Amino acid sequence: MQSQSLRDRQVASLEKILNLNHASPEPSTVHHDSSAADGLIPKATPILNSDGDPIWKVLVFDNLGRDVISSVLRVNDLRGWGVTIHLNLSSPRHPIPDVPVLYLVEPTTANLTLINQDLSKNLYSEAYINFLSSIPRPLMEDFAAQIAEGGTAESISQVYDQYLNFIVAEPDLFSLGLGKETYWALNSANAKDEEIDTLVERIVSGLFSVVVTMGVIPIIRCPRGGAAEMIAAKLDRKLRDHILNSKDNLFSNQGSRSSATSATLSSRPVLVIVDRNVDLIPMLSHSWTYQSLVHDVLKMRLNRITIETPIDEDNPAKGRTKKAYDLTSKDFFWSRNAGVPFPQVAEDIDTELTKYKDDANEITQKAGASSLEDLQTDNPNTSAHHLKAAITLLPELRERKAILDMHMNIATALLKGIKDRQLDNFFQIEEGITKQTKAMMLELLSDASKGNEPLDKLRLFIIWFLSTEQEVSRTDMERFEEALTKAGADTTALIYVKKVREVTRMTMMTSAPTQPAQQSASGELFRGFSSISNRLTDRLASGALGTNFENLISGVKNFLPANKDITITKIVESLMDPTSASSSAIAKTEDYLYFDPRSANARGTMPAPSQSRHQQASGISGTLGGLGPGTQASFGQRRQGFSEAIVFTVGGGSMDEYGNLQDWAKRTSAAGGAAAGAPRKRVVYGSTEMVNAEDFVIGELARLGQEDR
């Protein structure tokens, strides 16, 4: 049986909170199993009061609590668990004195003050307080003193530490929601040590919660020096202290996969922590997969996509309107196509629409109706038996149609962005970026016809600059910067990129594709979408999207990406499956530190934040502040294999890395592991925040460049 995903486990924890911390009456995997692709989520059953009625409640959260919930649950899910209204803790709220309140908040002084004010005002009947992370003892004592002083202790029914201060976007993708400035903070000379300390503690707390939710203690591996070592050492200490000092620790509960005392090394995952500077290219690259394009072009956040469309295609003066779409766990099309190259997604939309049309026709013909709408009217020609069967299938058909219509709109918006910005051209160039000469790159940057977004050219140049083996002189650089400036790009980010180039180049691992892209004699690798455009246009027109889709499709290249592993994937392979990894990858990770929180020997040290930051910026590795190097892995530990990994990048995450890691896990599991009876490879990917290329370049690289002027 396949193990639960991180999303399954987080949903189960949230459902338990919504059920007033009683065990869920139905297993969460039934509700949110991504493998049940076409199924709708069954309605949850809330616990009942003594009269047999549902216990209705108010949900109050802070910003992080809102993000945690909204990424995996929707309003209908909340209603299924008896939540009648959900509000932000910091917003003005009216009294609802007969209804209990659920709080899901971070344990901060400000939040505790607001909760105490609610209790004093008797806004709700009773309070169930759930902290997203463990509340520090001094804060808890202050809160208890405030409660005692106000005489409101009887209003509090529960206080729980929930260990849920992380946001899950996909089954095995998470972020800590620490904002889009983490990379800047960890690399800026202007950031204060106190701020770095606070940031590192929040990262450690978030990773601790992820590990608790997964229910098993990992082996921790990280490179020497930088924030990654500091975080690994602190997390090792936190896990070690928890196991030693807790009589009933969080890893010995029934929900854990393996107890802290019984799990063997082979059954435990490896947690790989790396600094963002190990490879900057995935943060900048133009990808060709569905989820990466959505993240880059449509600025997806918390699984919500907002698309701007003209109110009237024929009259642009009427303005534009915004429409938001939510990608949920029951979205069968997204589950199947998120990591697929975009041309294949367009074909699958056509296939699914044909299938939907055939299913709808079959149902209506059996029932003797002319359309699905006629099934809801009194039609004397309809057969009672077939009508009953048809009405039973109607909700599922409507759900499918709504999902397909949504993805048609998303695909249309993506195609427009691809064509306007010529993203297919940028992707094609980046696939063979090391083949680009200085003259070719200068010509491309100077070509005004290459897309309408200057930032795309800047991203392309940085990727080339970080990848090329050619010597780039100061004169060459001035020419490139001049061309970029003329194209309309802000080159401030290059000041910082030049500074970290040598550090990044030492850790990057370029690779040739494991399978060469298929070249046909007629050169159809870059054939247009015309082969599917006619079929798609008919479906799109019937979906009220108009016939402009065909014009958008024409000329967009149906380029299938080469099958190659990027740096982070090579690092993970060398640690998970060293027998199959390349010698160059193993050489890069040979010196990675080894932490085992359950071992008396494999423990790390506690470096100071300022020392760690300065080493990261200068690329220095080795001991931190003379405190010792942590633990050097033995030969056996270096060659130990794992079937499961948690990969965490400090300073920003990339959809490209997530997709590449998932592709590697599927490929290696199918190639040999599954056939030999070995467990399937599984990789959970996380970061401080998922950051798209625009925010990374403008918000972080350019800001660091400005400081280095």
N, C-alpha and C positions, 0 to 999 in steps of 0.2 A: 504494500500500500504506500502511495506517495505521501511524503511528509507534508505537513501544513506549510504554506508559504508564510512569510513574515506578515503579509496583509491579513491572512486568515487569523493569525494569532492576535494581531492588534484588534481586529474586529471582534473577536471573541472576548477580549478584555474590555472593550468599550461596551459591548452588549451586557456584560456582567455589571458594569457601572450603572447603565441605564435601567437595569433590573434590580437596583438598590443593593448591588453586590451579592445578590443571590445567584447561584449557578443557573445558566441559561437552560430553559426547558428543552431546547432543541440544539443539537451540535451546530456550531457556527459554520463548519465546513459545508453543511447542507445549504446554508444561505448564500455563502460567498465563495463557492468553489469555482475557480476560473475554468476548470475542465468541463463543467456543465455549461457549455458555451451558449446554447440557444435558450436555456431555461430562464424563467423569471425567478427572482428571489421570492421564496414563499414568505407570507406574512408572519412576522414574529409574534410570539404569544407572551404578553407581559404577565408578571405575577399578579394574583388577585388578592383583594382584601378579604376580611372575614365575611363580608356579604356576597362574595363572588363577583365583585365589580373590579374592573381594572384600576390600578393605582395611577392616577394621572399626576403629572409632575411638571415643574418648570426646570429647564436646563439653563444654567448661567455659566458662561465661560469667559476667559480672557482671550487675548489675540492668539496665543499659541494653542490654547484649548480649541478655539474655533478652527484653526488650520488642521489640527490633528483629526478632528471629527469630520470636517467637510471634505477631506480627501478620500474618505472611505465610506461615509454614510451620507444619505440624502434625507430630505425632510420626511419623505414617506417612511424611511427606515426608522427615524426617530418617533414618528407617530405610532408605528407598530409596537414600540416599547413604552407607549403611554406618555410621551413628551408632547404637551399641548402647545408650548411656546418656548422659544430659545432666545436668549438675550445676552448682550455683552455686559460684563461686570462693570465696566466704566461708563456705561450709558445710563441715562435717567430711567428708572423703573418704578412702575406703580405697584402698590400693595396687592397681593393675591393671597390673603391670609388663610384661606382654607386648603391651600395646595402646598405639598412639600417641594423643596428646591434641591436640585443636584448642582453642586459646584464642581467644575473641572478647570483648575487653574494652576499656575505656577506658584510655588511657595515663596512669595515675596512679601516684604513689609507692606507695600502699597495694597496688594490684594487682600492680605489679612485684615488691614484696616477697613477696607470696603465691606468685607464679609461681616466684620464686627458691627459696622453701621447698619447693615441689613438686619442683623439679629436684634439690635437695639430698637429699630423701628418696627419690628414684628411684620416685616414684609411678607413672610411665608410661614406656613404652619410649623415645619421642622426642616432641619438642614442636614444634607448628606454631603460632606466635604471630601472631595477627591483631589489630591495634589498630583500633578503630572510627574513630579520627581520627589525624592525623599526630602522632607522638611528638616532643615538643620535644627538641632536641639535648642539653641538659644532663641530662634524664632518661635518654636513651638511653646517654649516657656513664656515668652512675651505674649503670645496669643492667648494662652491659658490664663495669664494674669488679667488681660483685658476682659475675657469672658467672665472671670470670677468677679471682677469689679462691676461689670454691667449686670450681673445676675441673669445671664442668658444661657447658662449651661444646659438647662432642660430643653432648649430648642435644638440642640445638636444631637442627632441620632447616630452619626458615624463620622469618623475621620480616617481616611486611608491614604497611604502612599501607593500610587498606581504604576510608576515607572513607565510612563507613556509619552515622555517629552521628545518624540520624534515623529516625523510626518511620512506616511507611506503613500507613494504615488502609484506604484505598480506592485504586482505580487512580491517582487524581491528588489524593490528600489525604495530607498528612504533618504530623507535629509533631516538635519537637526533644526532647520528653520532659523539659522543664526544670521540671516541677512546676506546681502550681496557685497559686503565690505570685509569679509573675513580674510581674503587673500591680501587685501591692502593692509589690514591691521597687523598681520603676521610678518609683513615684509617692509613696513614703513618705519623709518627712523623716528617719525613723529609720534608713533603710538607709545603710550606710557606702559611701564611694566605692570602697573596695577590692572590696566585694561587687558593686557595679554594674559595675566593670571586669571582674571575673571572669565575670559574667553576660553582658555584651556580647561578650566573647571567645568564650564558648561558643555564643552565637547566630551569630556570624560563622563559627565553625568548622563549625557545622551547616549553614548556608547554603552554605558552600564545598563541603561534601560533597554536598549536593543538586545543585549545579551540575556537579560532577565526574561524578556518576552520570548526569545527563542528557546529559553529553557535549558541551556547547556553552556558550560564554561569553555571558552576557546583557548587554543594556543595562540599567543600573540607574536607576530613577526613585524619588524620595521627596520628601515635603514638607520644607520648611525647619524646622529646630529639632527638639528632642526626640530620643528614642532612635533614631528611624528614620534621621535624618541621620547620627548617629554610627555606626550599624551599616553603612549604605550606604558611608560613607567608608572605614571599616576593611575592608570586604569588597572594595571597589574596589582598595585598596592591596594586599590579600593576593593577589587575582587578578593584578594588574599585576606584583607581585614574582615570582609563580610563573612567569608567562610569560617574563619577562626573565631569570630566574636559573636556570631548569631547562633543561638541554640537551634532554631528552626529556620535555616537559611532559605533564600528564595529559589534555590536550585534543587531543593529536596521535596517541593510540593508535588501534588499529583499531576499538575499540568505540565511539569517539566518532562522532556523526552528522556533524560537520563539524570539520575541523581548525582550530586557532587561526589558521592563516595563510590559510585559504581561505574561511571562512564570510563571507557577505555580511550586511549589516545586515538585509535582508529575511528572511533565513533564521534569524536569531537571535531568541531570545525576549526579552521585556522583563520584568525583575524589579521588581515594585512593592512597596516596603516602606512600611508605614504604621503609625502608633501606634494602639493600641487606642482611645484617646480620640477618634479620628476618628468613631466611631459606637458607642455602648454598647448601643443597642437590640437588635441581634442576640444579644447575650449574655444578654438577659433575656426575649426574646419567647417566646410559646407558639406553636409551629409546628404544622402539620397534615400534614407529610410523614412518611413512615414512619421514615426514619433519624433525623430530628430528635426525633420522639416517643420512639423507642427510647433515644436519648441522654439525653433529659430525664427520662422516666418510669422507665425501667429501668436508668439509670446505666451504659450500655455503656462499657467501657474495653478497649482493645486488641482490639477485635472480639469481645469475650466479654460475654455477657449472662447475668446470674444472676437467676432468677425464684423467688420464694417462693410455694409453693402449700400449701393445707391437706392434711394427711395423709388426713383424712376430711372431705369436704364437709359431711356430716350431723352430725359431731361435732367442732366446732372445738377442744374441750378436748384432743384428741390432739396438738395442736401443728401446726407447719408444717415443710415440708421445702424445701431449696434444690436447684435444678437449674440447671446451667450449660450454655449453648449457645454454640458458636463459629460465627461468620459467616466463611466461607472464600471464596476466589476462585472455587471451583467451584460455589458456591451460585447457581444460575441464577435463583431467585426473588428473592433479594436484589439481584443485579446488575440485574434488570429493574425492580424496584419500590422501591429504596431512596429515590429522590427523588420518589416518587409520593404524591399526597394519600391519606390513610389509607382513606377510603371506597372508593377504587378498588382499594386493596390487598386489602380484604375481598372485593371482587367477583372479583379475580384468583385468590384462594385457591379460591373456589368453582369457577371455570373450570378451574383446573389439576387440582383433585380429580376433576372430571367427566372430564377428558381422561385422567387416570391410570386411573380406573375403566374407561373404555371400552377403553384399551390393554390392561389386564390381562384383561378379559373376552375380547377378541379373541385374545389369546395362548392362554389356557386353552381356549377353544372349539376352536381349530385343533389343539391338542395332545390334545384329548379328555379334558381334566381338568376338575374342578369348581371348583378354586381354584388359586392360585399354590402353596400348600403341597403340593397333590397332585402337582405336577410333580417333587418331590424323592423321591417314593415310587415303588415298583414298581407301576405300574398297567398291567394287560394291555390296557386299552382305548386307551392313548396311542399315537399314531403316532410311529414312530422319527424320521422326518424332521422333523415339526413339533416333537417333543420336543427335538431338538437345537437348533432355532432358538429355542425358548422358553427353554431353559436359558441360551443365549447372551445373551438379553435380560434375564434375571432380575436381574443386578447393577445394571443401569441403572434398572430399575423400583424396586428396593429403595431405591436412592439417592434417586430422586425422592420416594418415599413418606416417607423419613426427613426430607428437607428440608421437605416440605409439613407433616408432623406438627410439626416444630420451629416453623415459622412460624404454625401454628395455635395453639400454646401461647403464642408471643410475642404474637400478635394478641389472644388471650384476656386476657393480663395487661395489655396496653395498654388494651383496652376497659374493664377494671375501673378502671384508673387514670383514664381519661378520664371515666368516669361519676362516680366518687367525687369527683374534683376539679373536675368540670364544665369540662374543658379546652376543649371545643368552644365554650362560651360565652365563655371568655376569648379564644380565638382570634378569634371573630367580632367581639368588641369592639375588639380590637387592629387588625383590618383597617381599621376606620374610627375610629381613636383620636383623630384631630384634630377629629372631630365631637362628641366628648364635652365637655359643659360642666362647670364646677366643681360645679354642683348634682348633675348626673347621676353624676359620679365619686364625690362624697361619699355619695350614696345607695347606690351599688354597694358601696363599702367598708364601709358600715354594715349591709348586708344579710347576715344570718347564714346564709341559705340558699344563698349563692353559693360552693359548694365547701367542702371540709373542710381545705384547706391554706392557712394564713395567708400563706405565702410567695408564693403565686400572686397574691394581692391586692397585696402589696408590689411585685412585679414589674410588674404592670399599672399601678400608680400611677407608678412611676419612668418607665415608657415614656411615659405621658401627660405627666408633668412635663417630660420632655426634648423632647417633640414639640409641645406646645400653644403657640399664639401668645398665649394669654390671660395677662394679668398675674396672678401668684400672689403675693398680699400675705403678710406675716408672719402676720396673723390667719388667712388661708385655710390657710396651711401648718400652723398649730397645730391647726386643725380636722381636716385630713387625718391628721396624725400621731396625734391622739387616736382617730380612727376606726380607724386601722390597729392601734394598741395594743390597743383593745377587741377587735379581731378576733383578737388573739393574735400579731401580727407584731412583730418586733424592728426598730425604726426607726433603729437606729444608722447603717445604711448611708446614710440620707438626709442626714446631716451632710456626708458627702463628696460625694454626688451634687449637692447644692446648690452646692458649691464648684466643681465642674467643668462645671456646666450651661452656662454661657456659652461656655466653650471648645468644648464638644462641639457646641453649636448653630451655631457658626460653620462647622463642617466637615460637619455632617450635610446630606444632600440628600433631602428628602422628595419623593415622587413620586406622582402619580395612577396608577392601574392603566393599562397599555397597552391592555388589553381589559377593559371592564366586566364584572363577574360577571353571568352570565345570570340574568335575573329572569323568571319565568313568571307568567302571569296568576293562577294559583292559588296563587302563593307557595310553590312547591315547592323553592325554593333550600335550605331547611332541612328537607326531608323526612327522616323517620327512615330507619333501615336496614331497615325492615320488608319492603321489596321484595326483599331478598336473604336475610332472616333465615331463612325457612323452608327454603330450599335449603341454606344454610350449616349450619343446625342438624342436618340429616340427616348431613352429612359429619362434623361435629364429634362427633356421637354415635357414629358408626362408628369414629372415631379415638380413642375412649375418653376424650373430653374432657367428656362429660356434656352435658346440655341447658341448662345455665345460660347458655350463650352467647347464646341468644335473648333472655333477660331483660336481659343486658348491652347488647345491640344496641339494644333498644327505647329510643327517646328520644334517642339520640346523633345529632347532626346531620350529614347528608351534605352538608357545606359544602365546595365546591371553591374554593380560594384564588384571589384576583384575581392577574392576571399583572402584577406590578410589580417594578421593579428597586430594590434597596436601595443605600445610600450607596456601599459598597465596589464594587458592580457598576458604578455610574455612574462612579466614579473609573477603574476598569479600562477601561470602554468609551471614555472620553475619551482614554486613553493608547494603546489598541489600535486603535481605529477612530474617530479624531477627526472624520471626515467625517459620521458618523452620530450622534455624541454631541450632547447638548443644549448650548446656549451656557452655561448655568449650570454644568454639569459641567466644561466646558473652562475656564471662568473660575476654578474652584476648583483645577484642576491646572496652570494656566498658569505658575505660579511654581515648580512641582516641579523639583528639581535633576536634572541629567543626568550620569550617569557611564558612560563607556565604557572598560573596562579595557584595550582594545586600542588606544585612541587616545592620542596624546601630549598632547593638549590637555584632553580631557574627564575631568579628575581632580578629586577632592575633597580636603578638609582633614581633619585629625584632631582633632576637638574633645575637650575634657576631659569625663569622665563627669558630674562635679558640675554643670558649666555646662549640659550637655544636659538633665539631669534637672530643674534648676530652670526652664529655659525651657519644658519640657514641662508642668510643673505650673502655670505661670502663663500658658500660651498664647502666649508671646512667640515670634515668628518672626524670621528674619533671620540675621545672622552669629552665629557661635558663638565667644564669647570673643575676638573681634577677630581670629580666625585666617583670616577670609575665608569667603565664602558657598558654596564649592564651585564648581560650574559651572552657569551659567544656560543653559538650552537655547535654541538658536537657533530661528527660526521654522520652518525645515525639520525640525529635530529634534522640535519640538512637534507637527508635523503628520504625522510619520512613522507609518505603520501597522504593526501586528504581527499575525501569525496565531497566535502562542503567547505565553502569559504565565505567570509564576510570581508569585503574590500572597502576601505574607507579612505577617501582623499581629503586632506586637510587644506581648505582654501577654495573650495568650489568643485562641483561635479558636472559631468558632461553626459548628455544622452548618448553620444557616440561611444563613450567608454562602456556605459551600461549595455548598449546593444551589442557591442563587440564581445564583451564578456559572456553574454547570454548565448551568442552564436557559437563561441568556443565551447561552452559547456554542453550545448546540444550536439555539436559536431563530435567532440571527443567521447561523449556518452554513447552515441550511435555507432562510432567507428570500432570501438573495441570493448569498452567497459560493460555495456549491457549484454553483449553476446557472451562474454566470459562469466557472467553472473555477478560481476562487481556492481556496487551501488552506482547509480547515475550521478554525474557531476552536477553540483548546484552552487551557484554563486549569487550571493546577496551583495548589492552595490549600494554604497551610501556616501554622503558627503555633508559638509557643513551647510551647504545650500546648493540646489541645482541652479546654475547660472547660464543664461544664454550668451552668445558671443558678443552681442551689442553691449550688454551690461558689463561683461568682463573687460572689454577693451576700453569703453568710455568711463565706466565707473571705477575701475581698479587699475588697469595698466596706465591709462592716461593720468590718473591721479598720482600714481607713483612717479611717473615721468615728470610731472609738474614739480614734485618735491625735489627731483634730482637736477633740475635746471641749473 
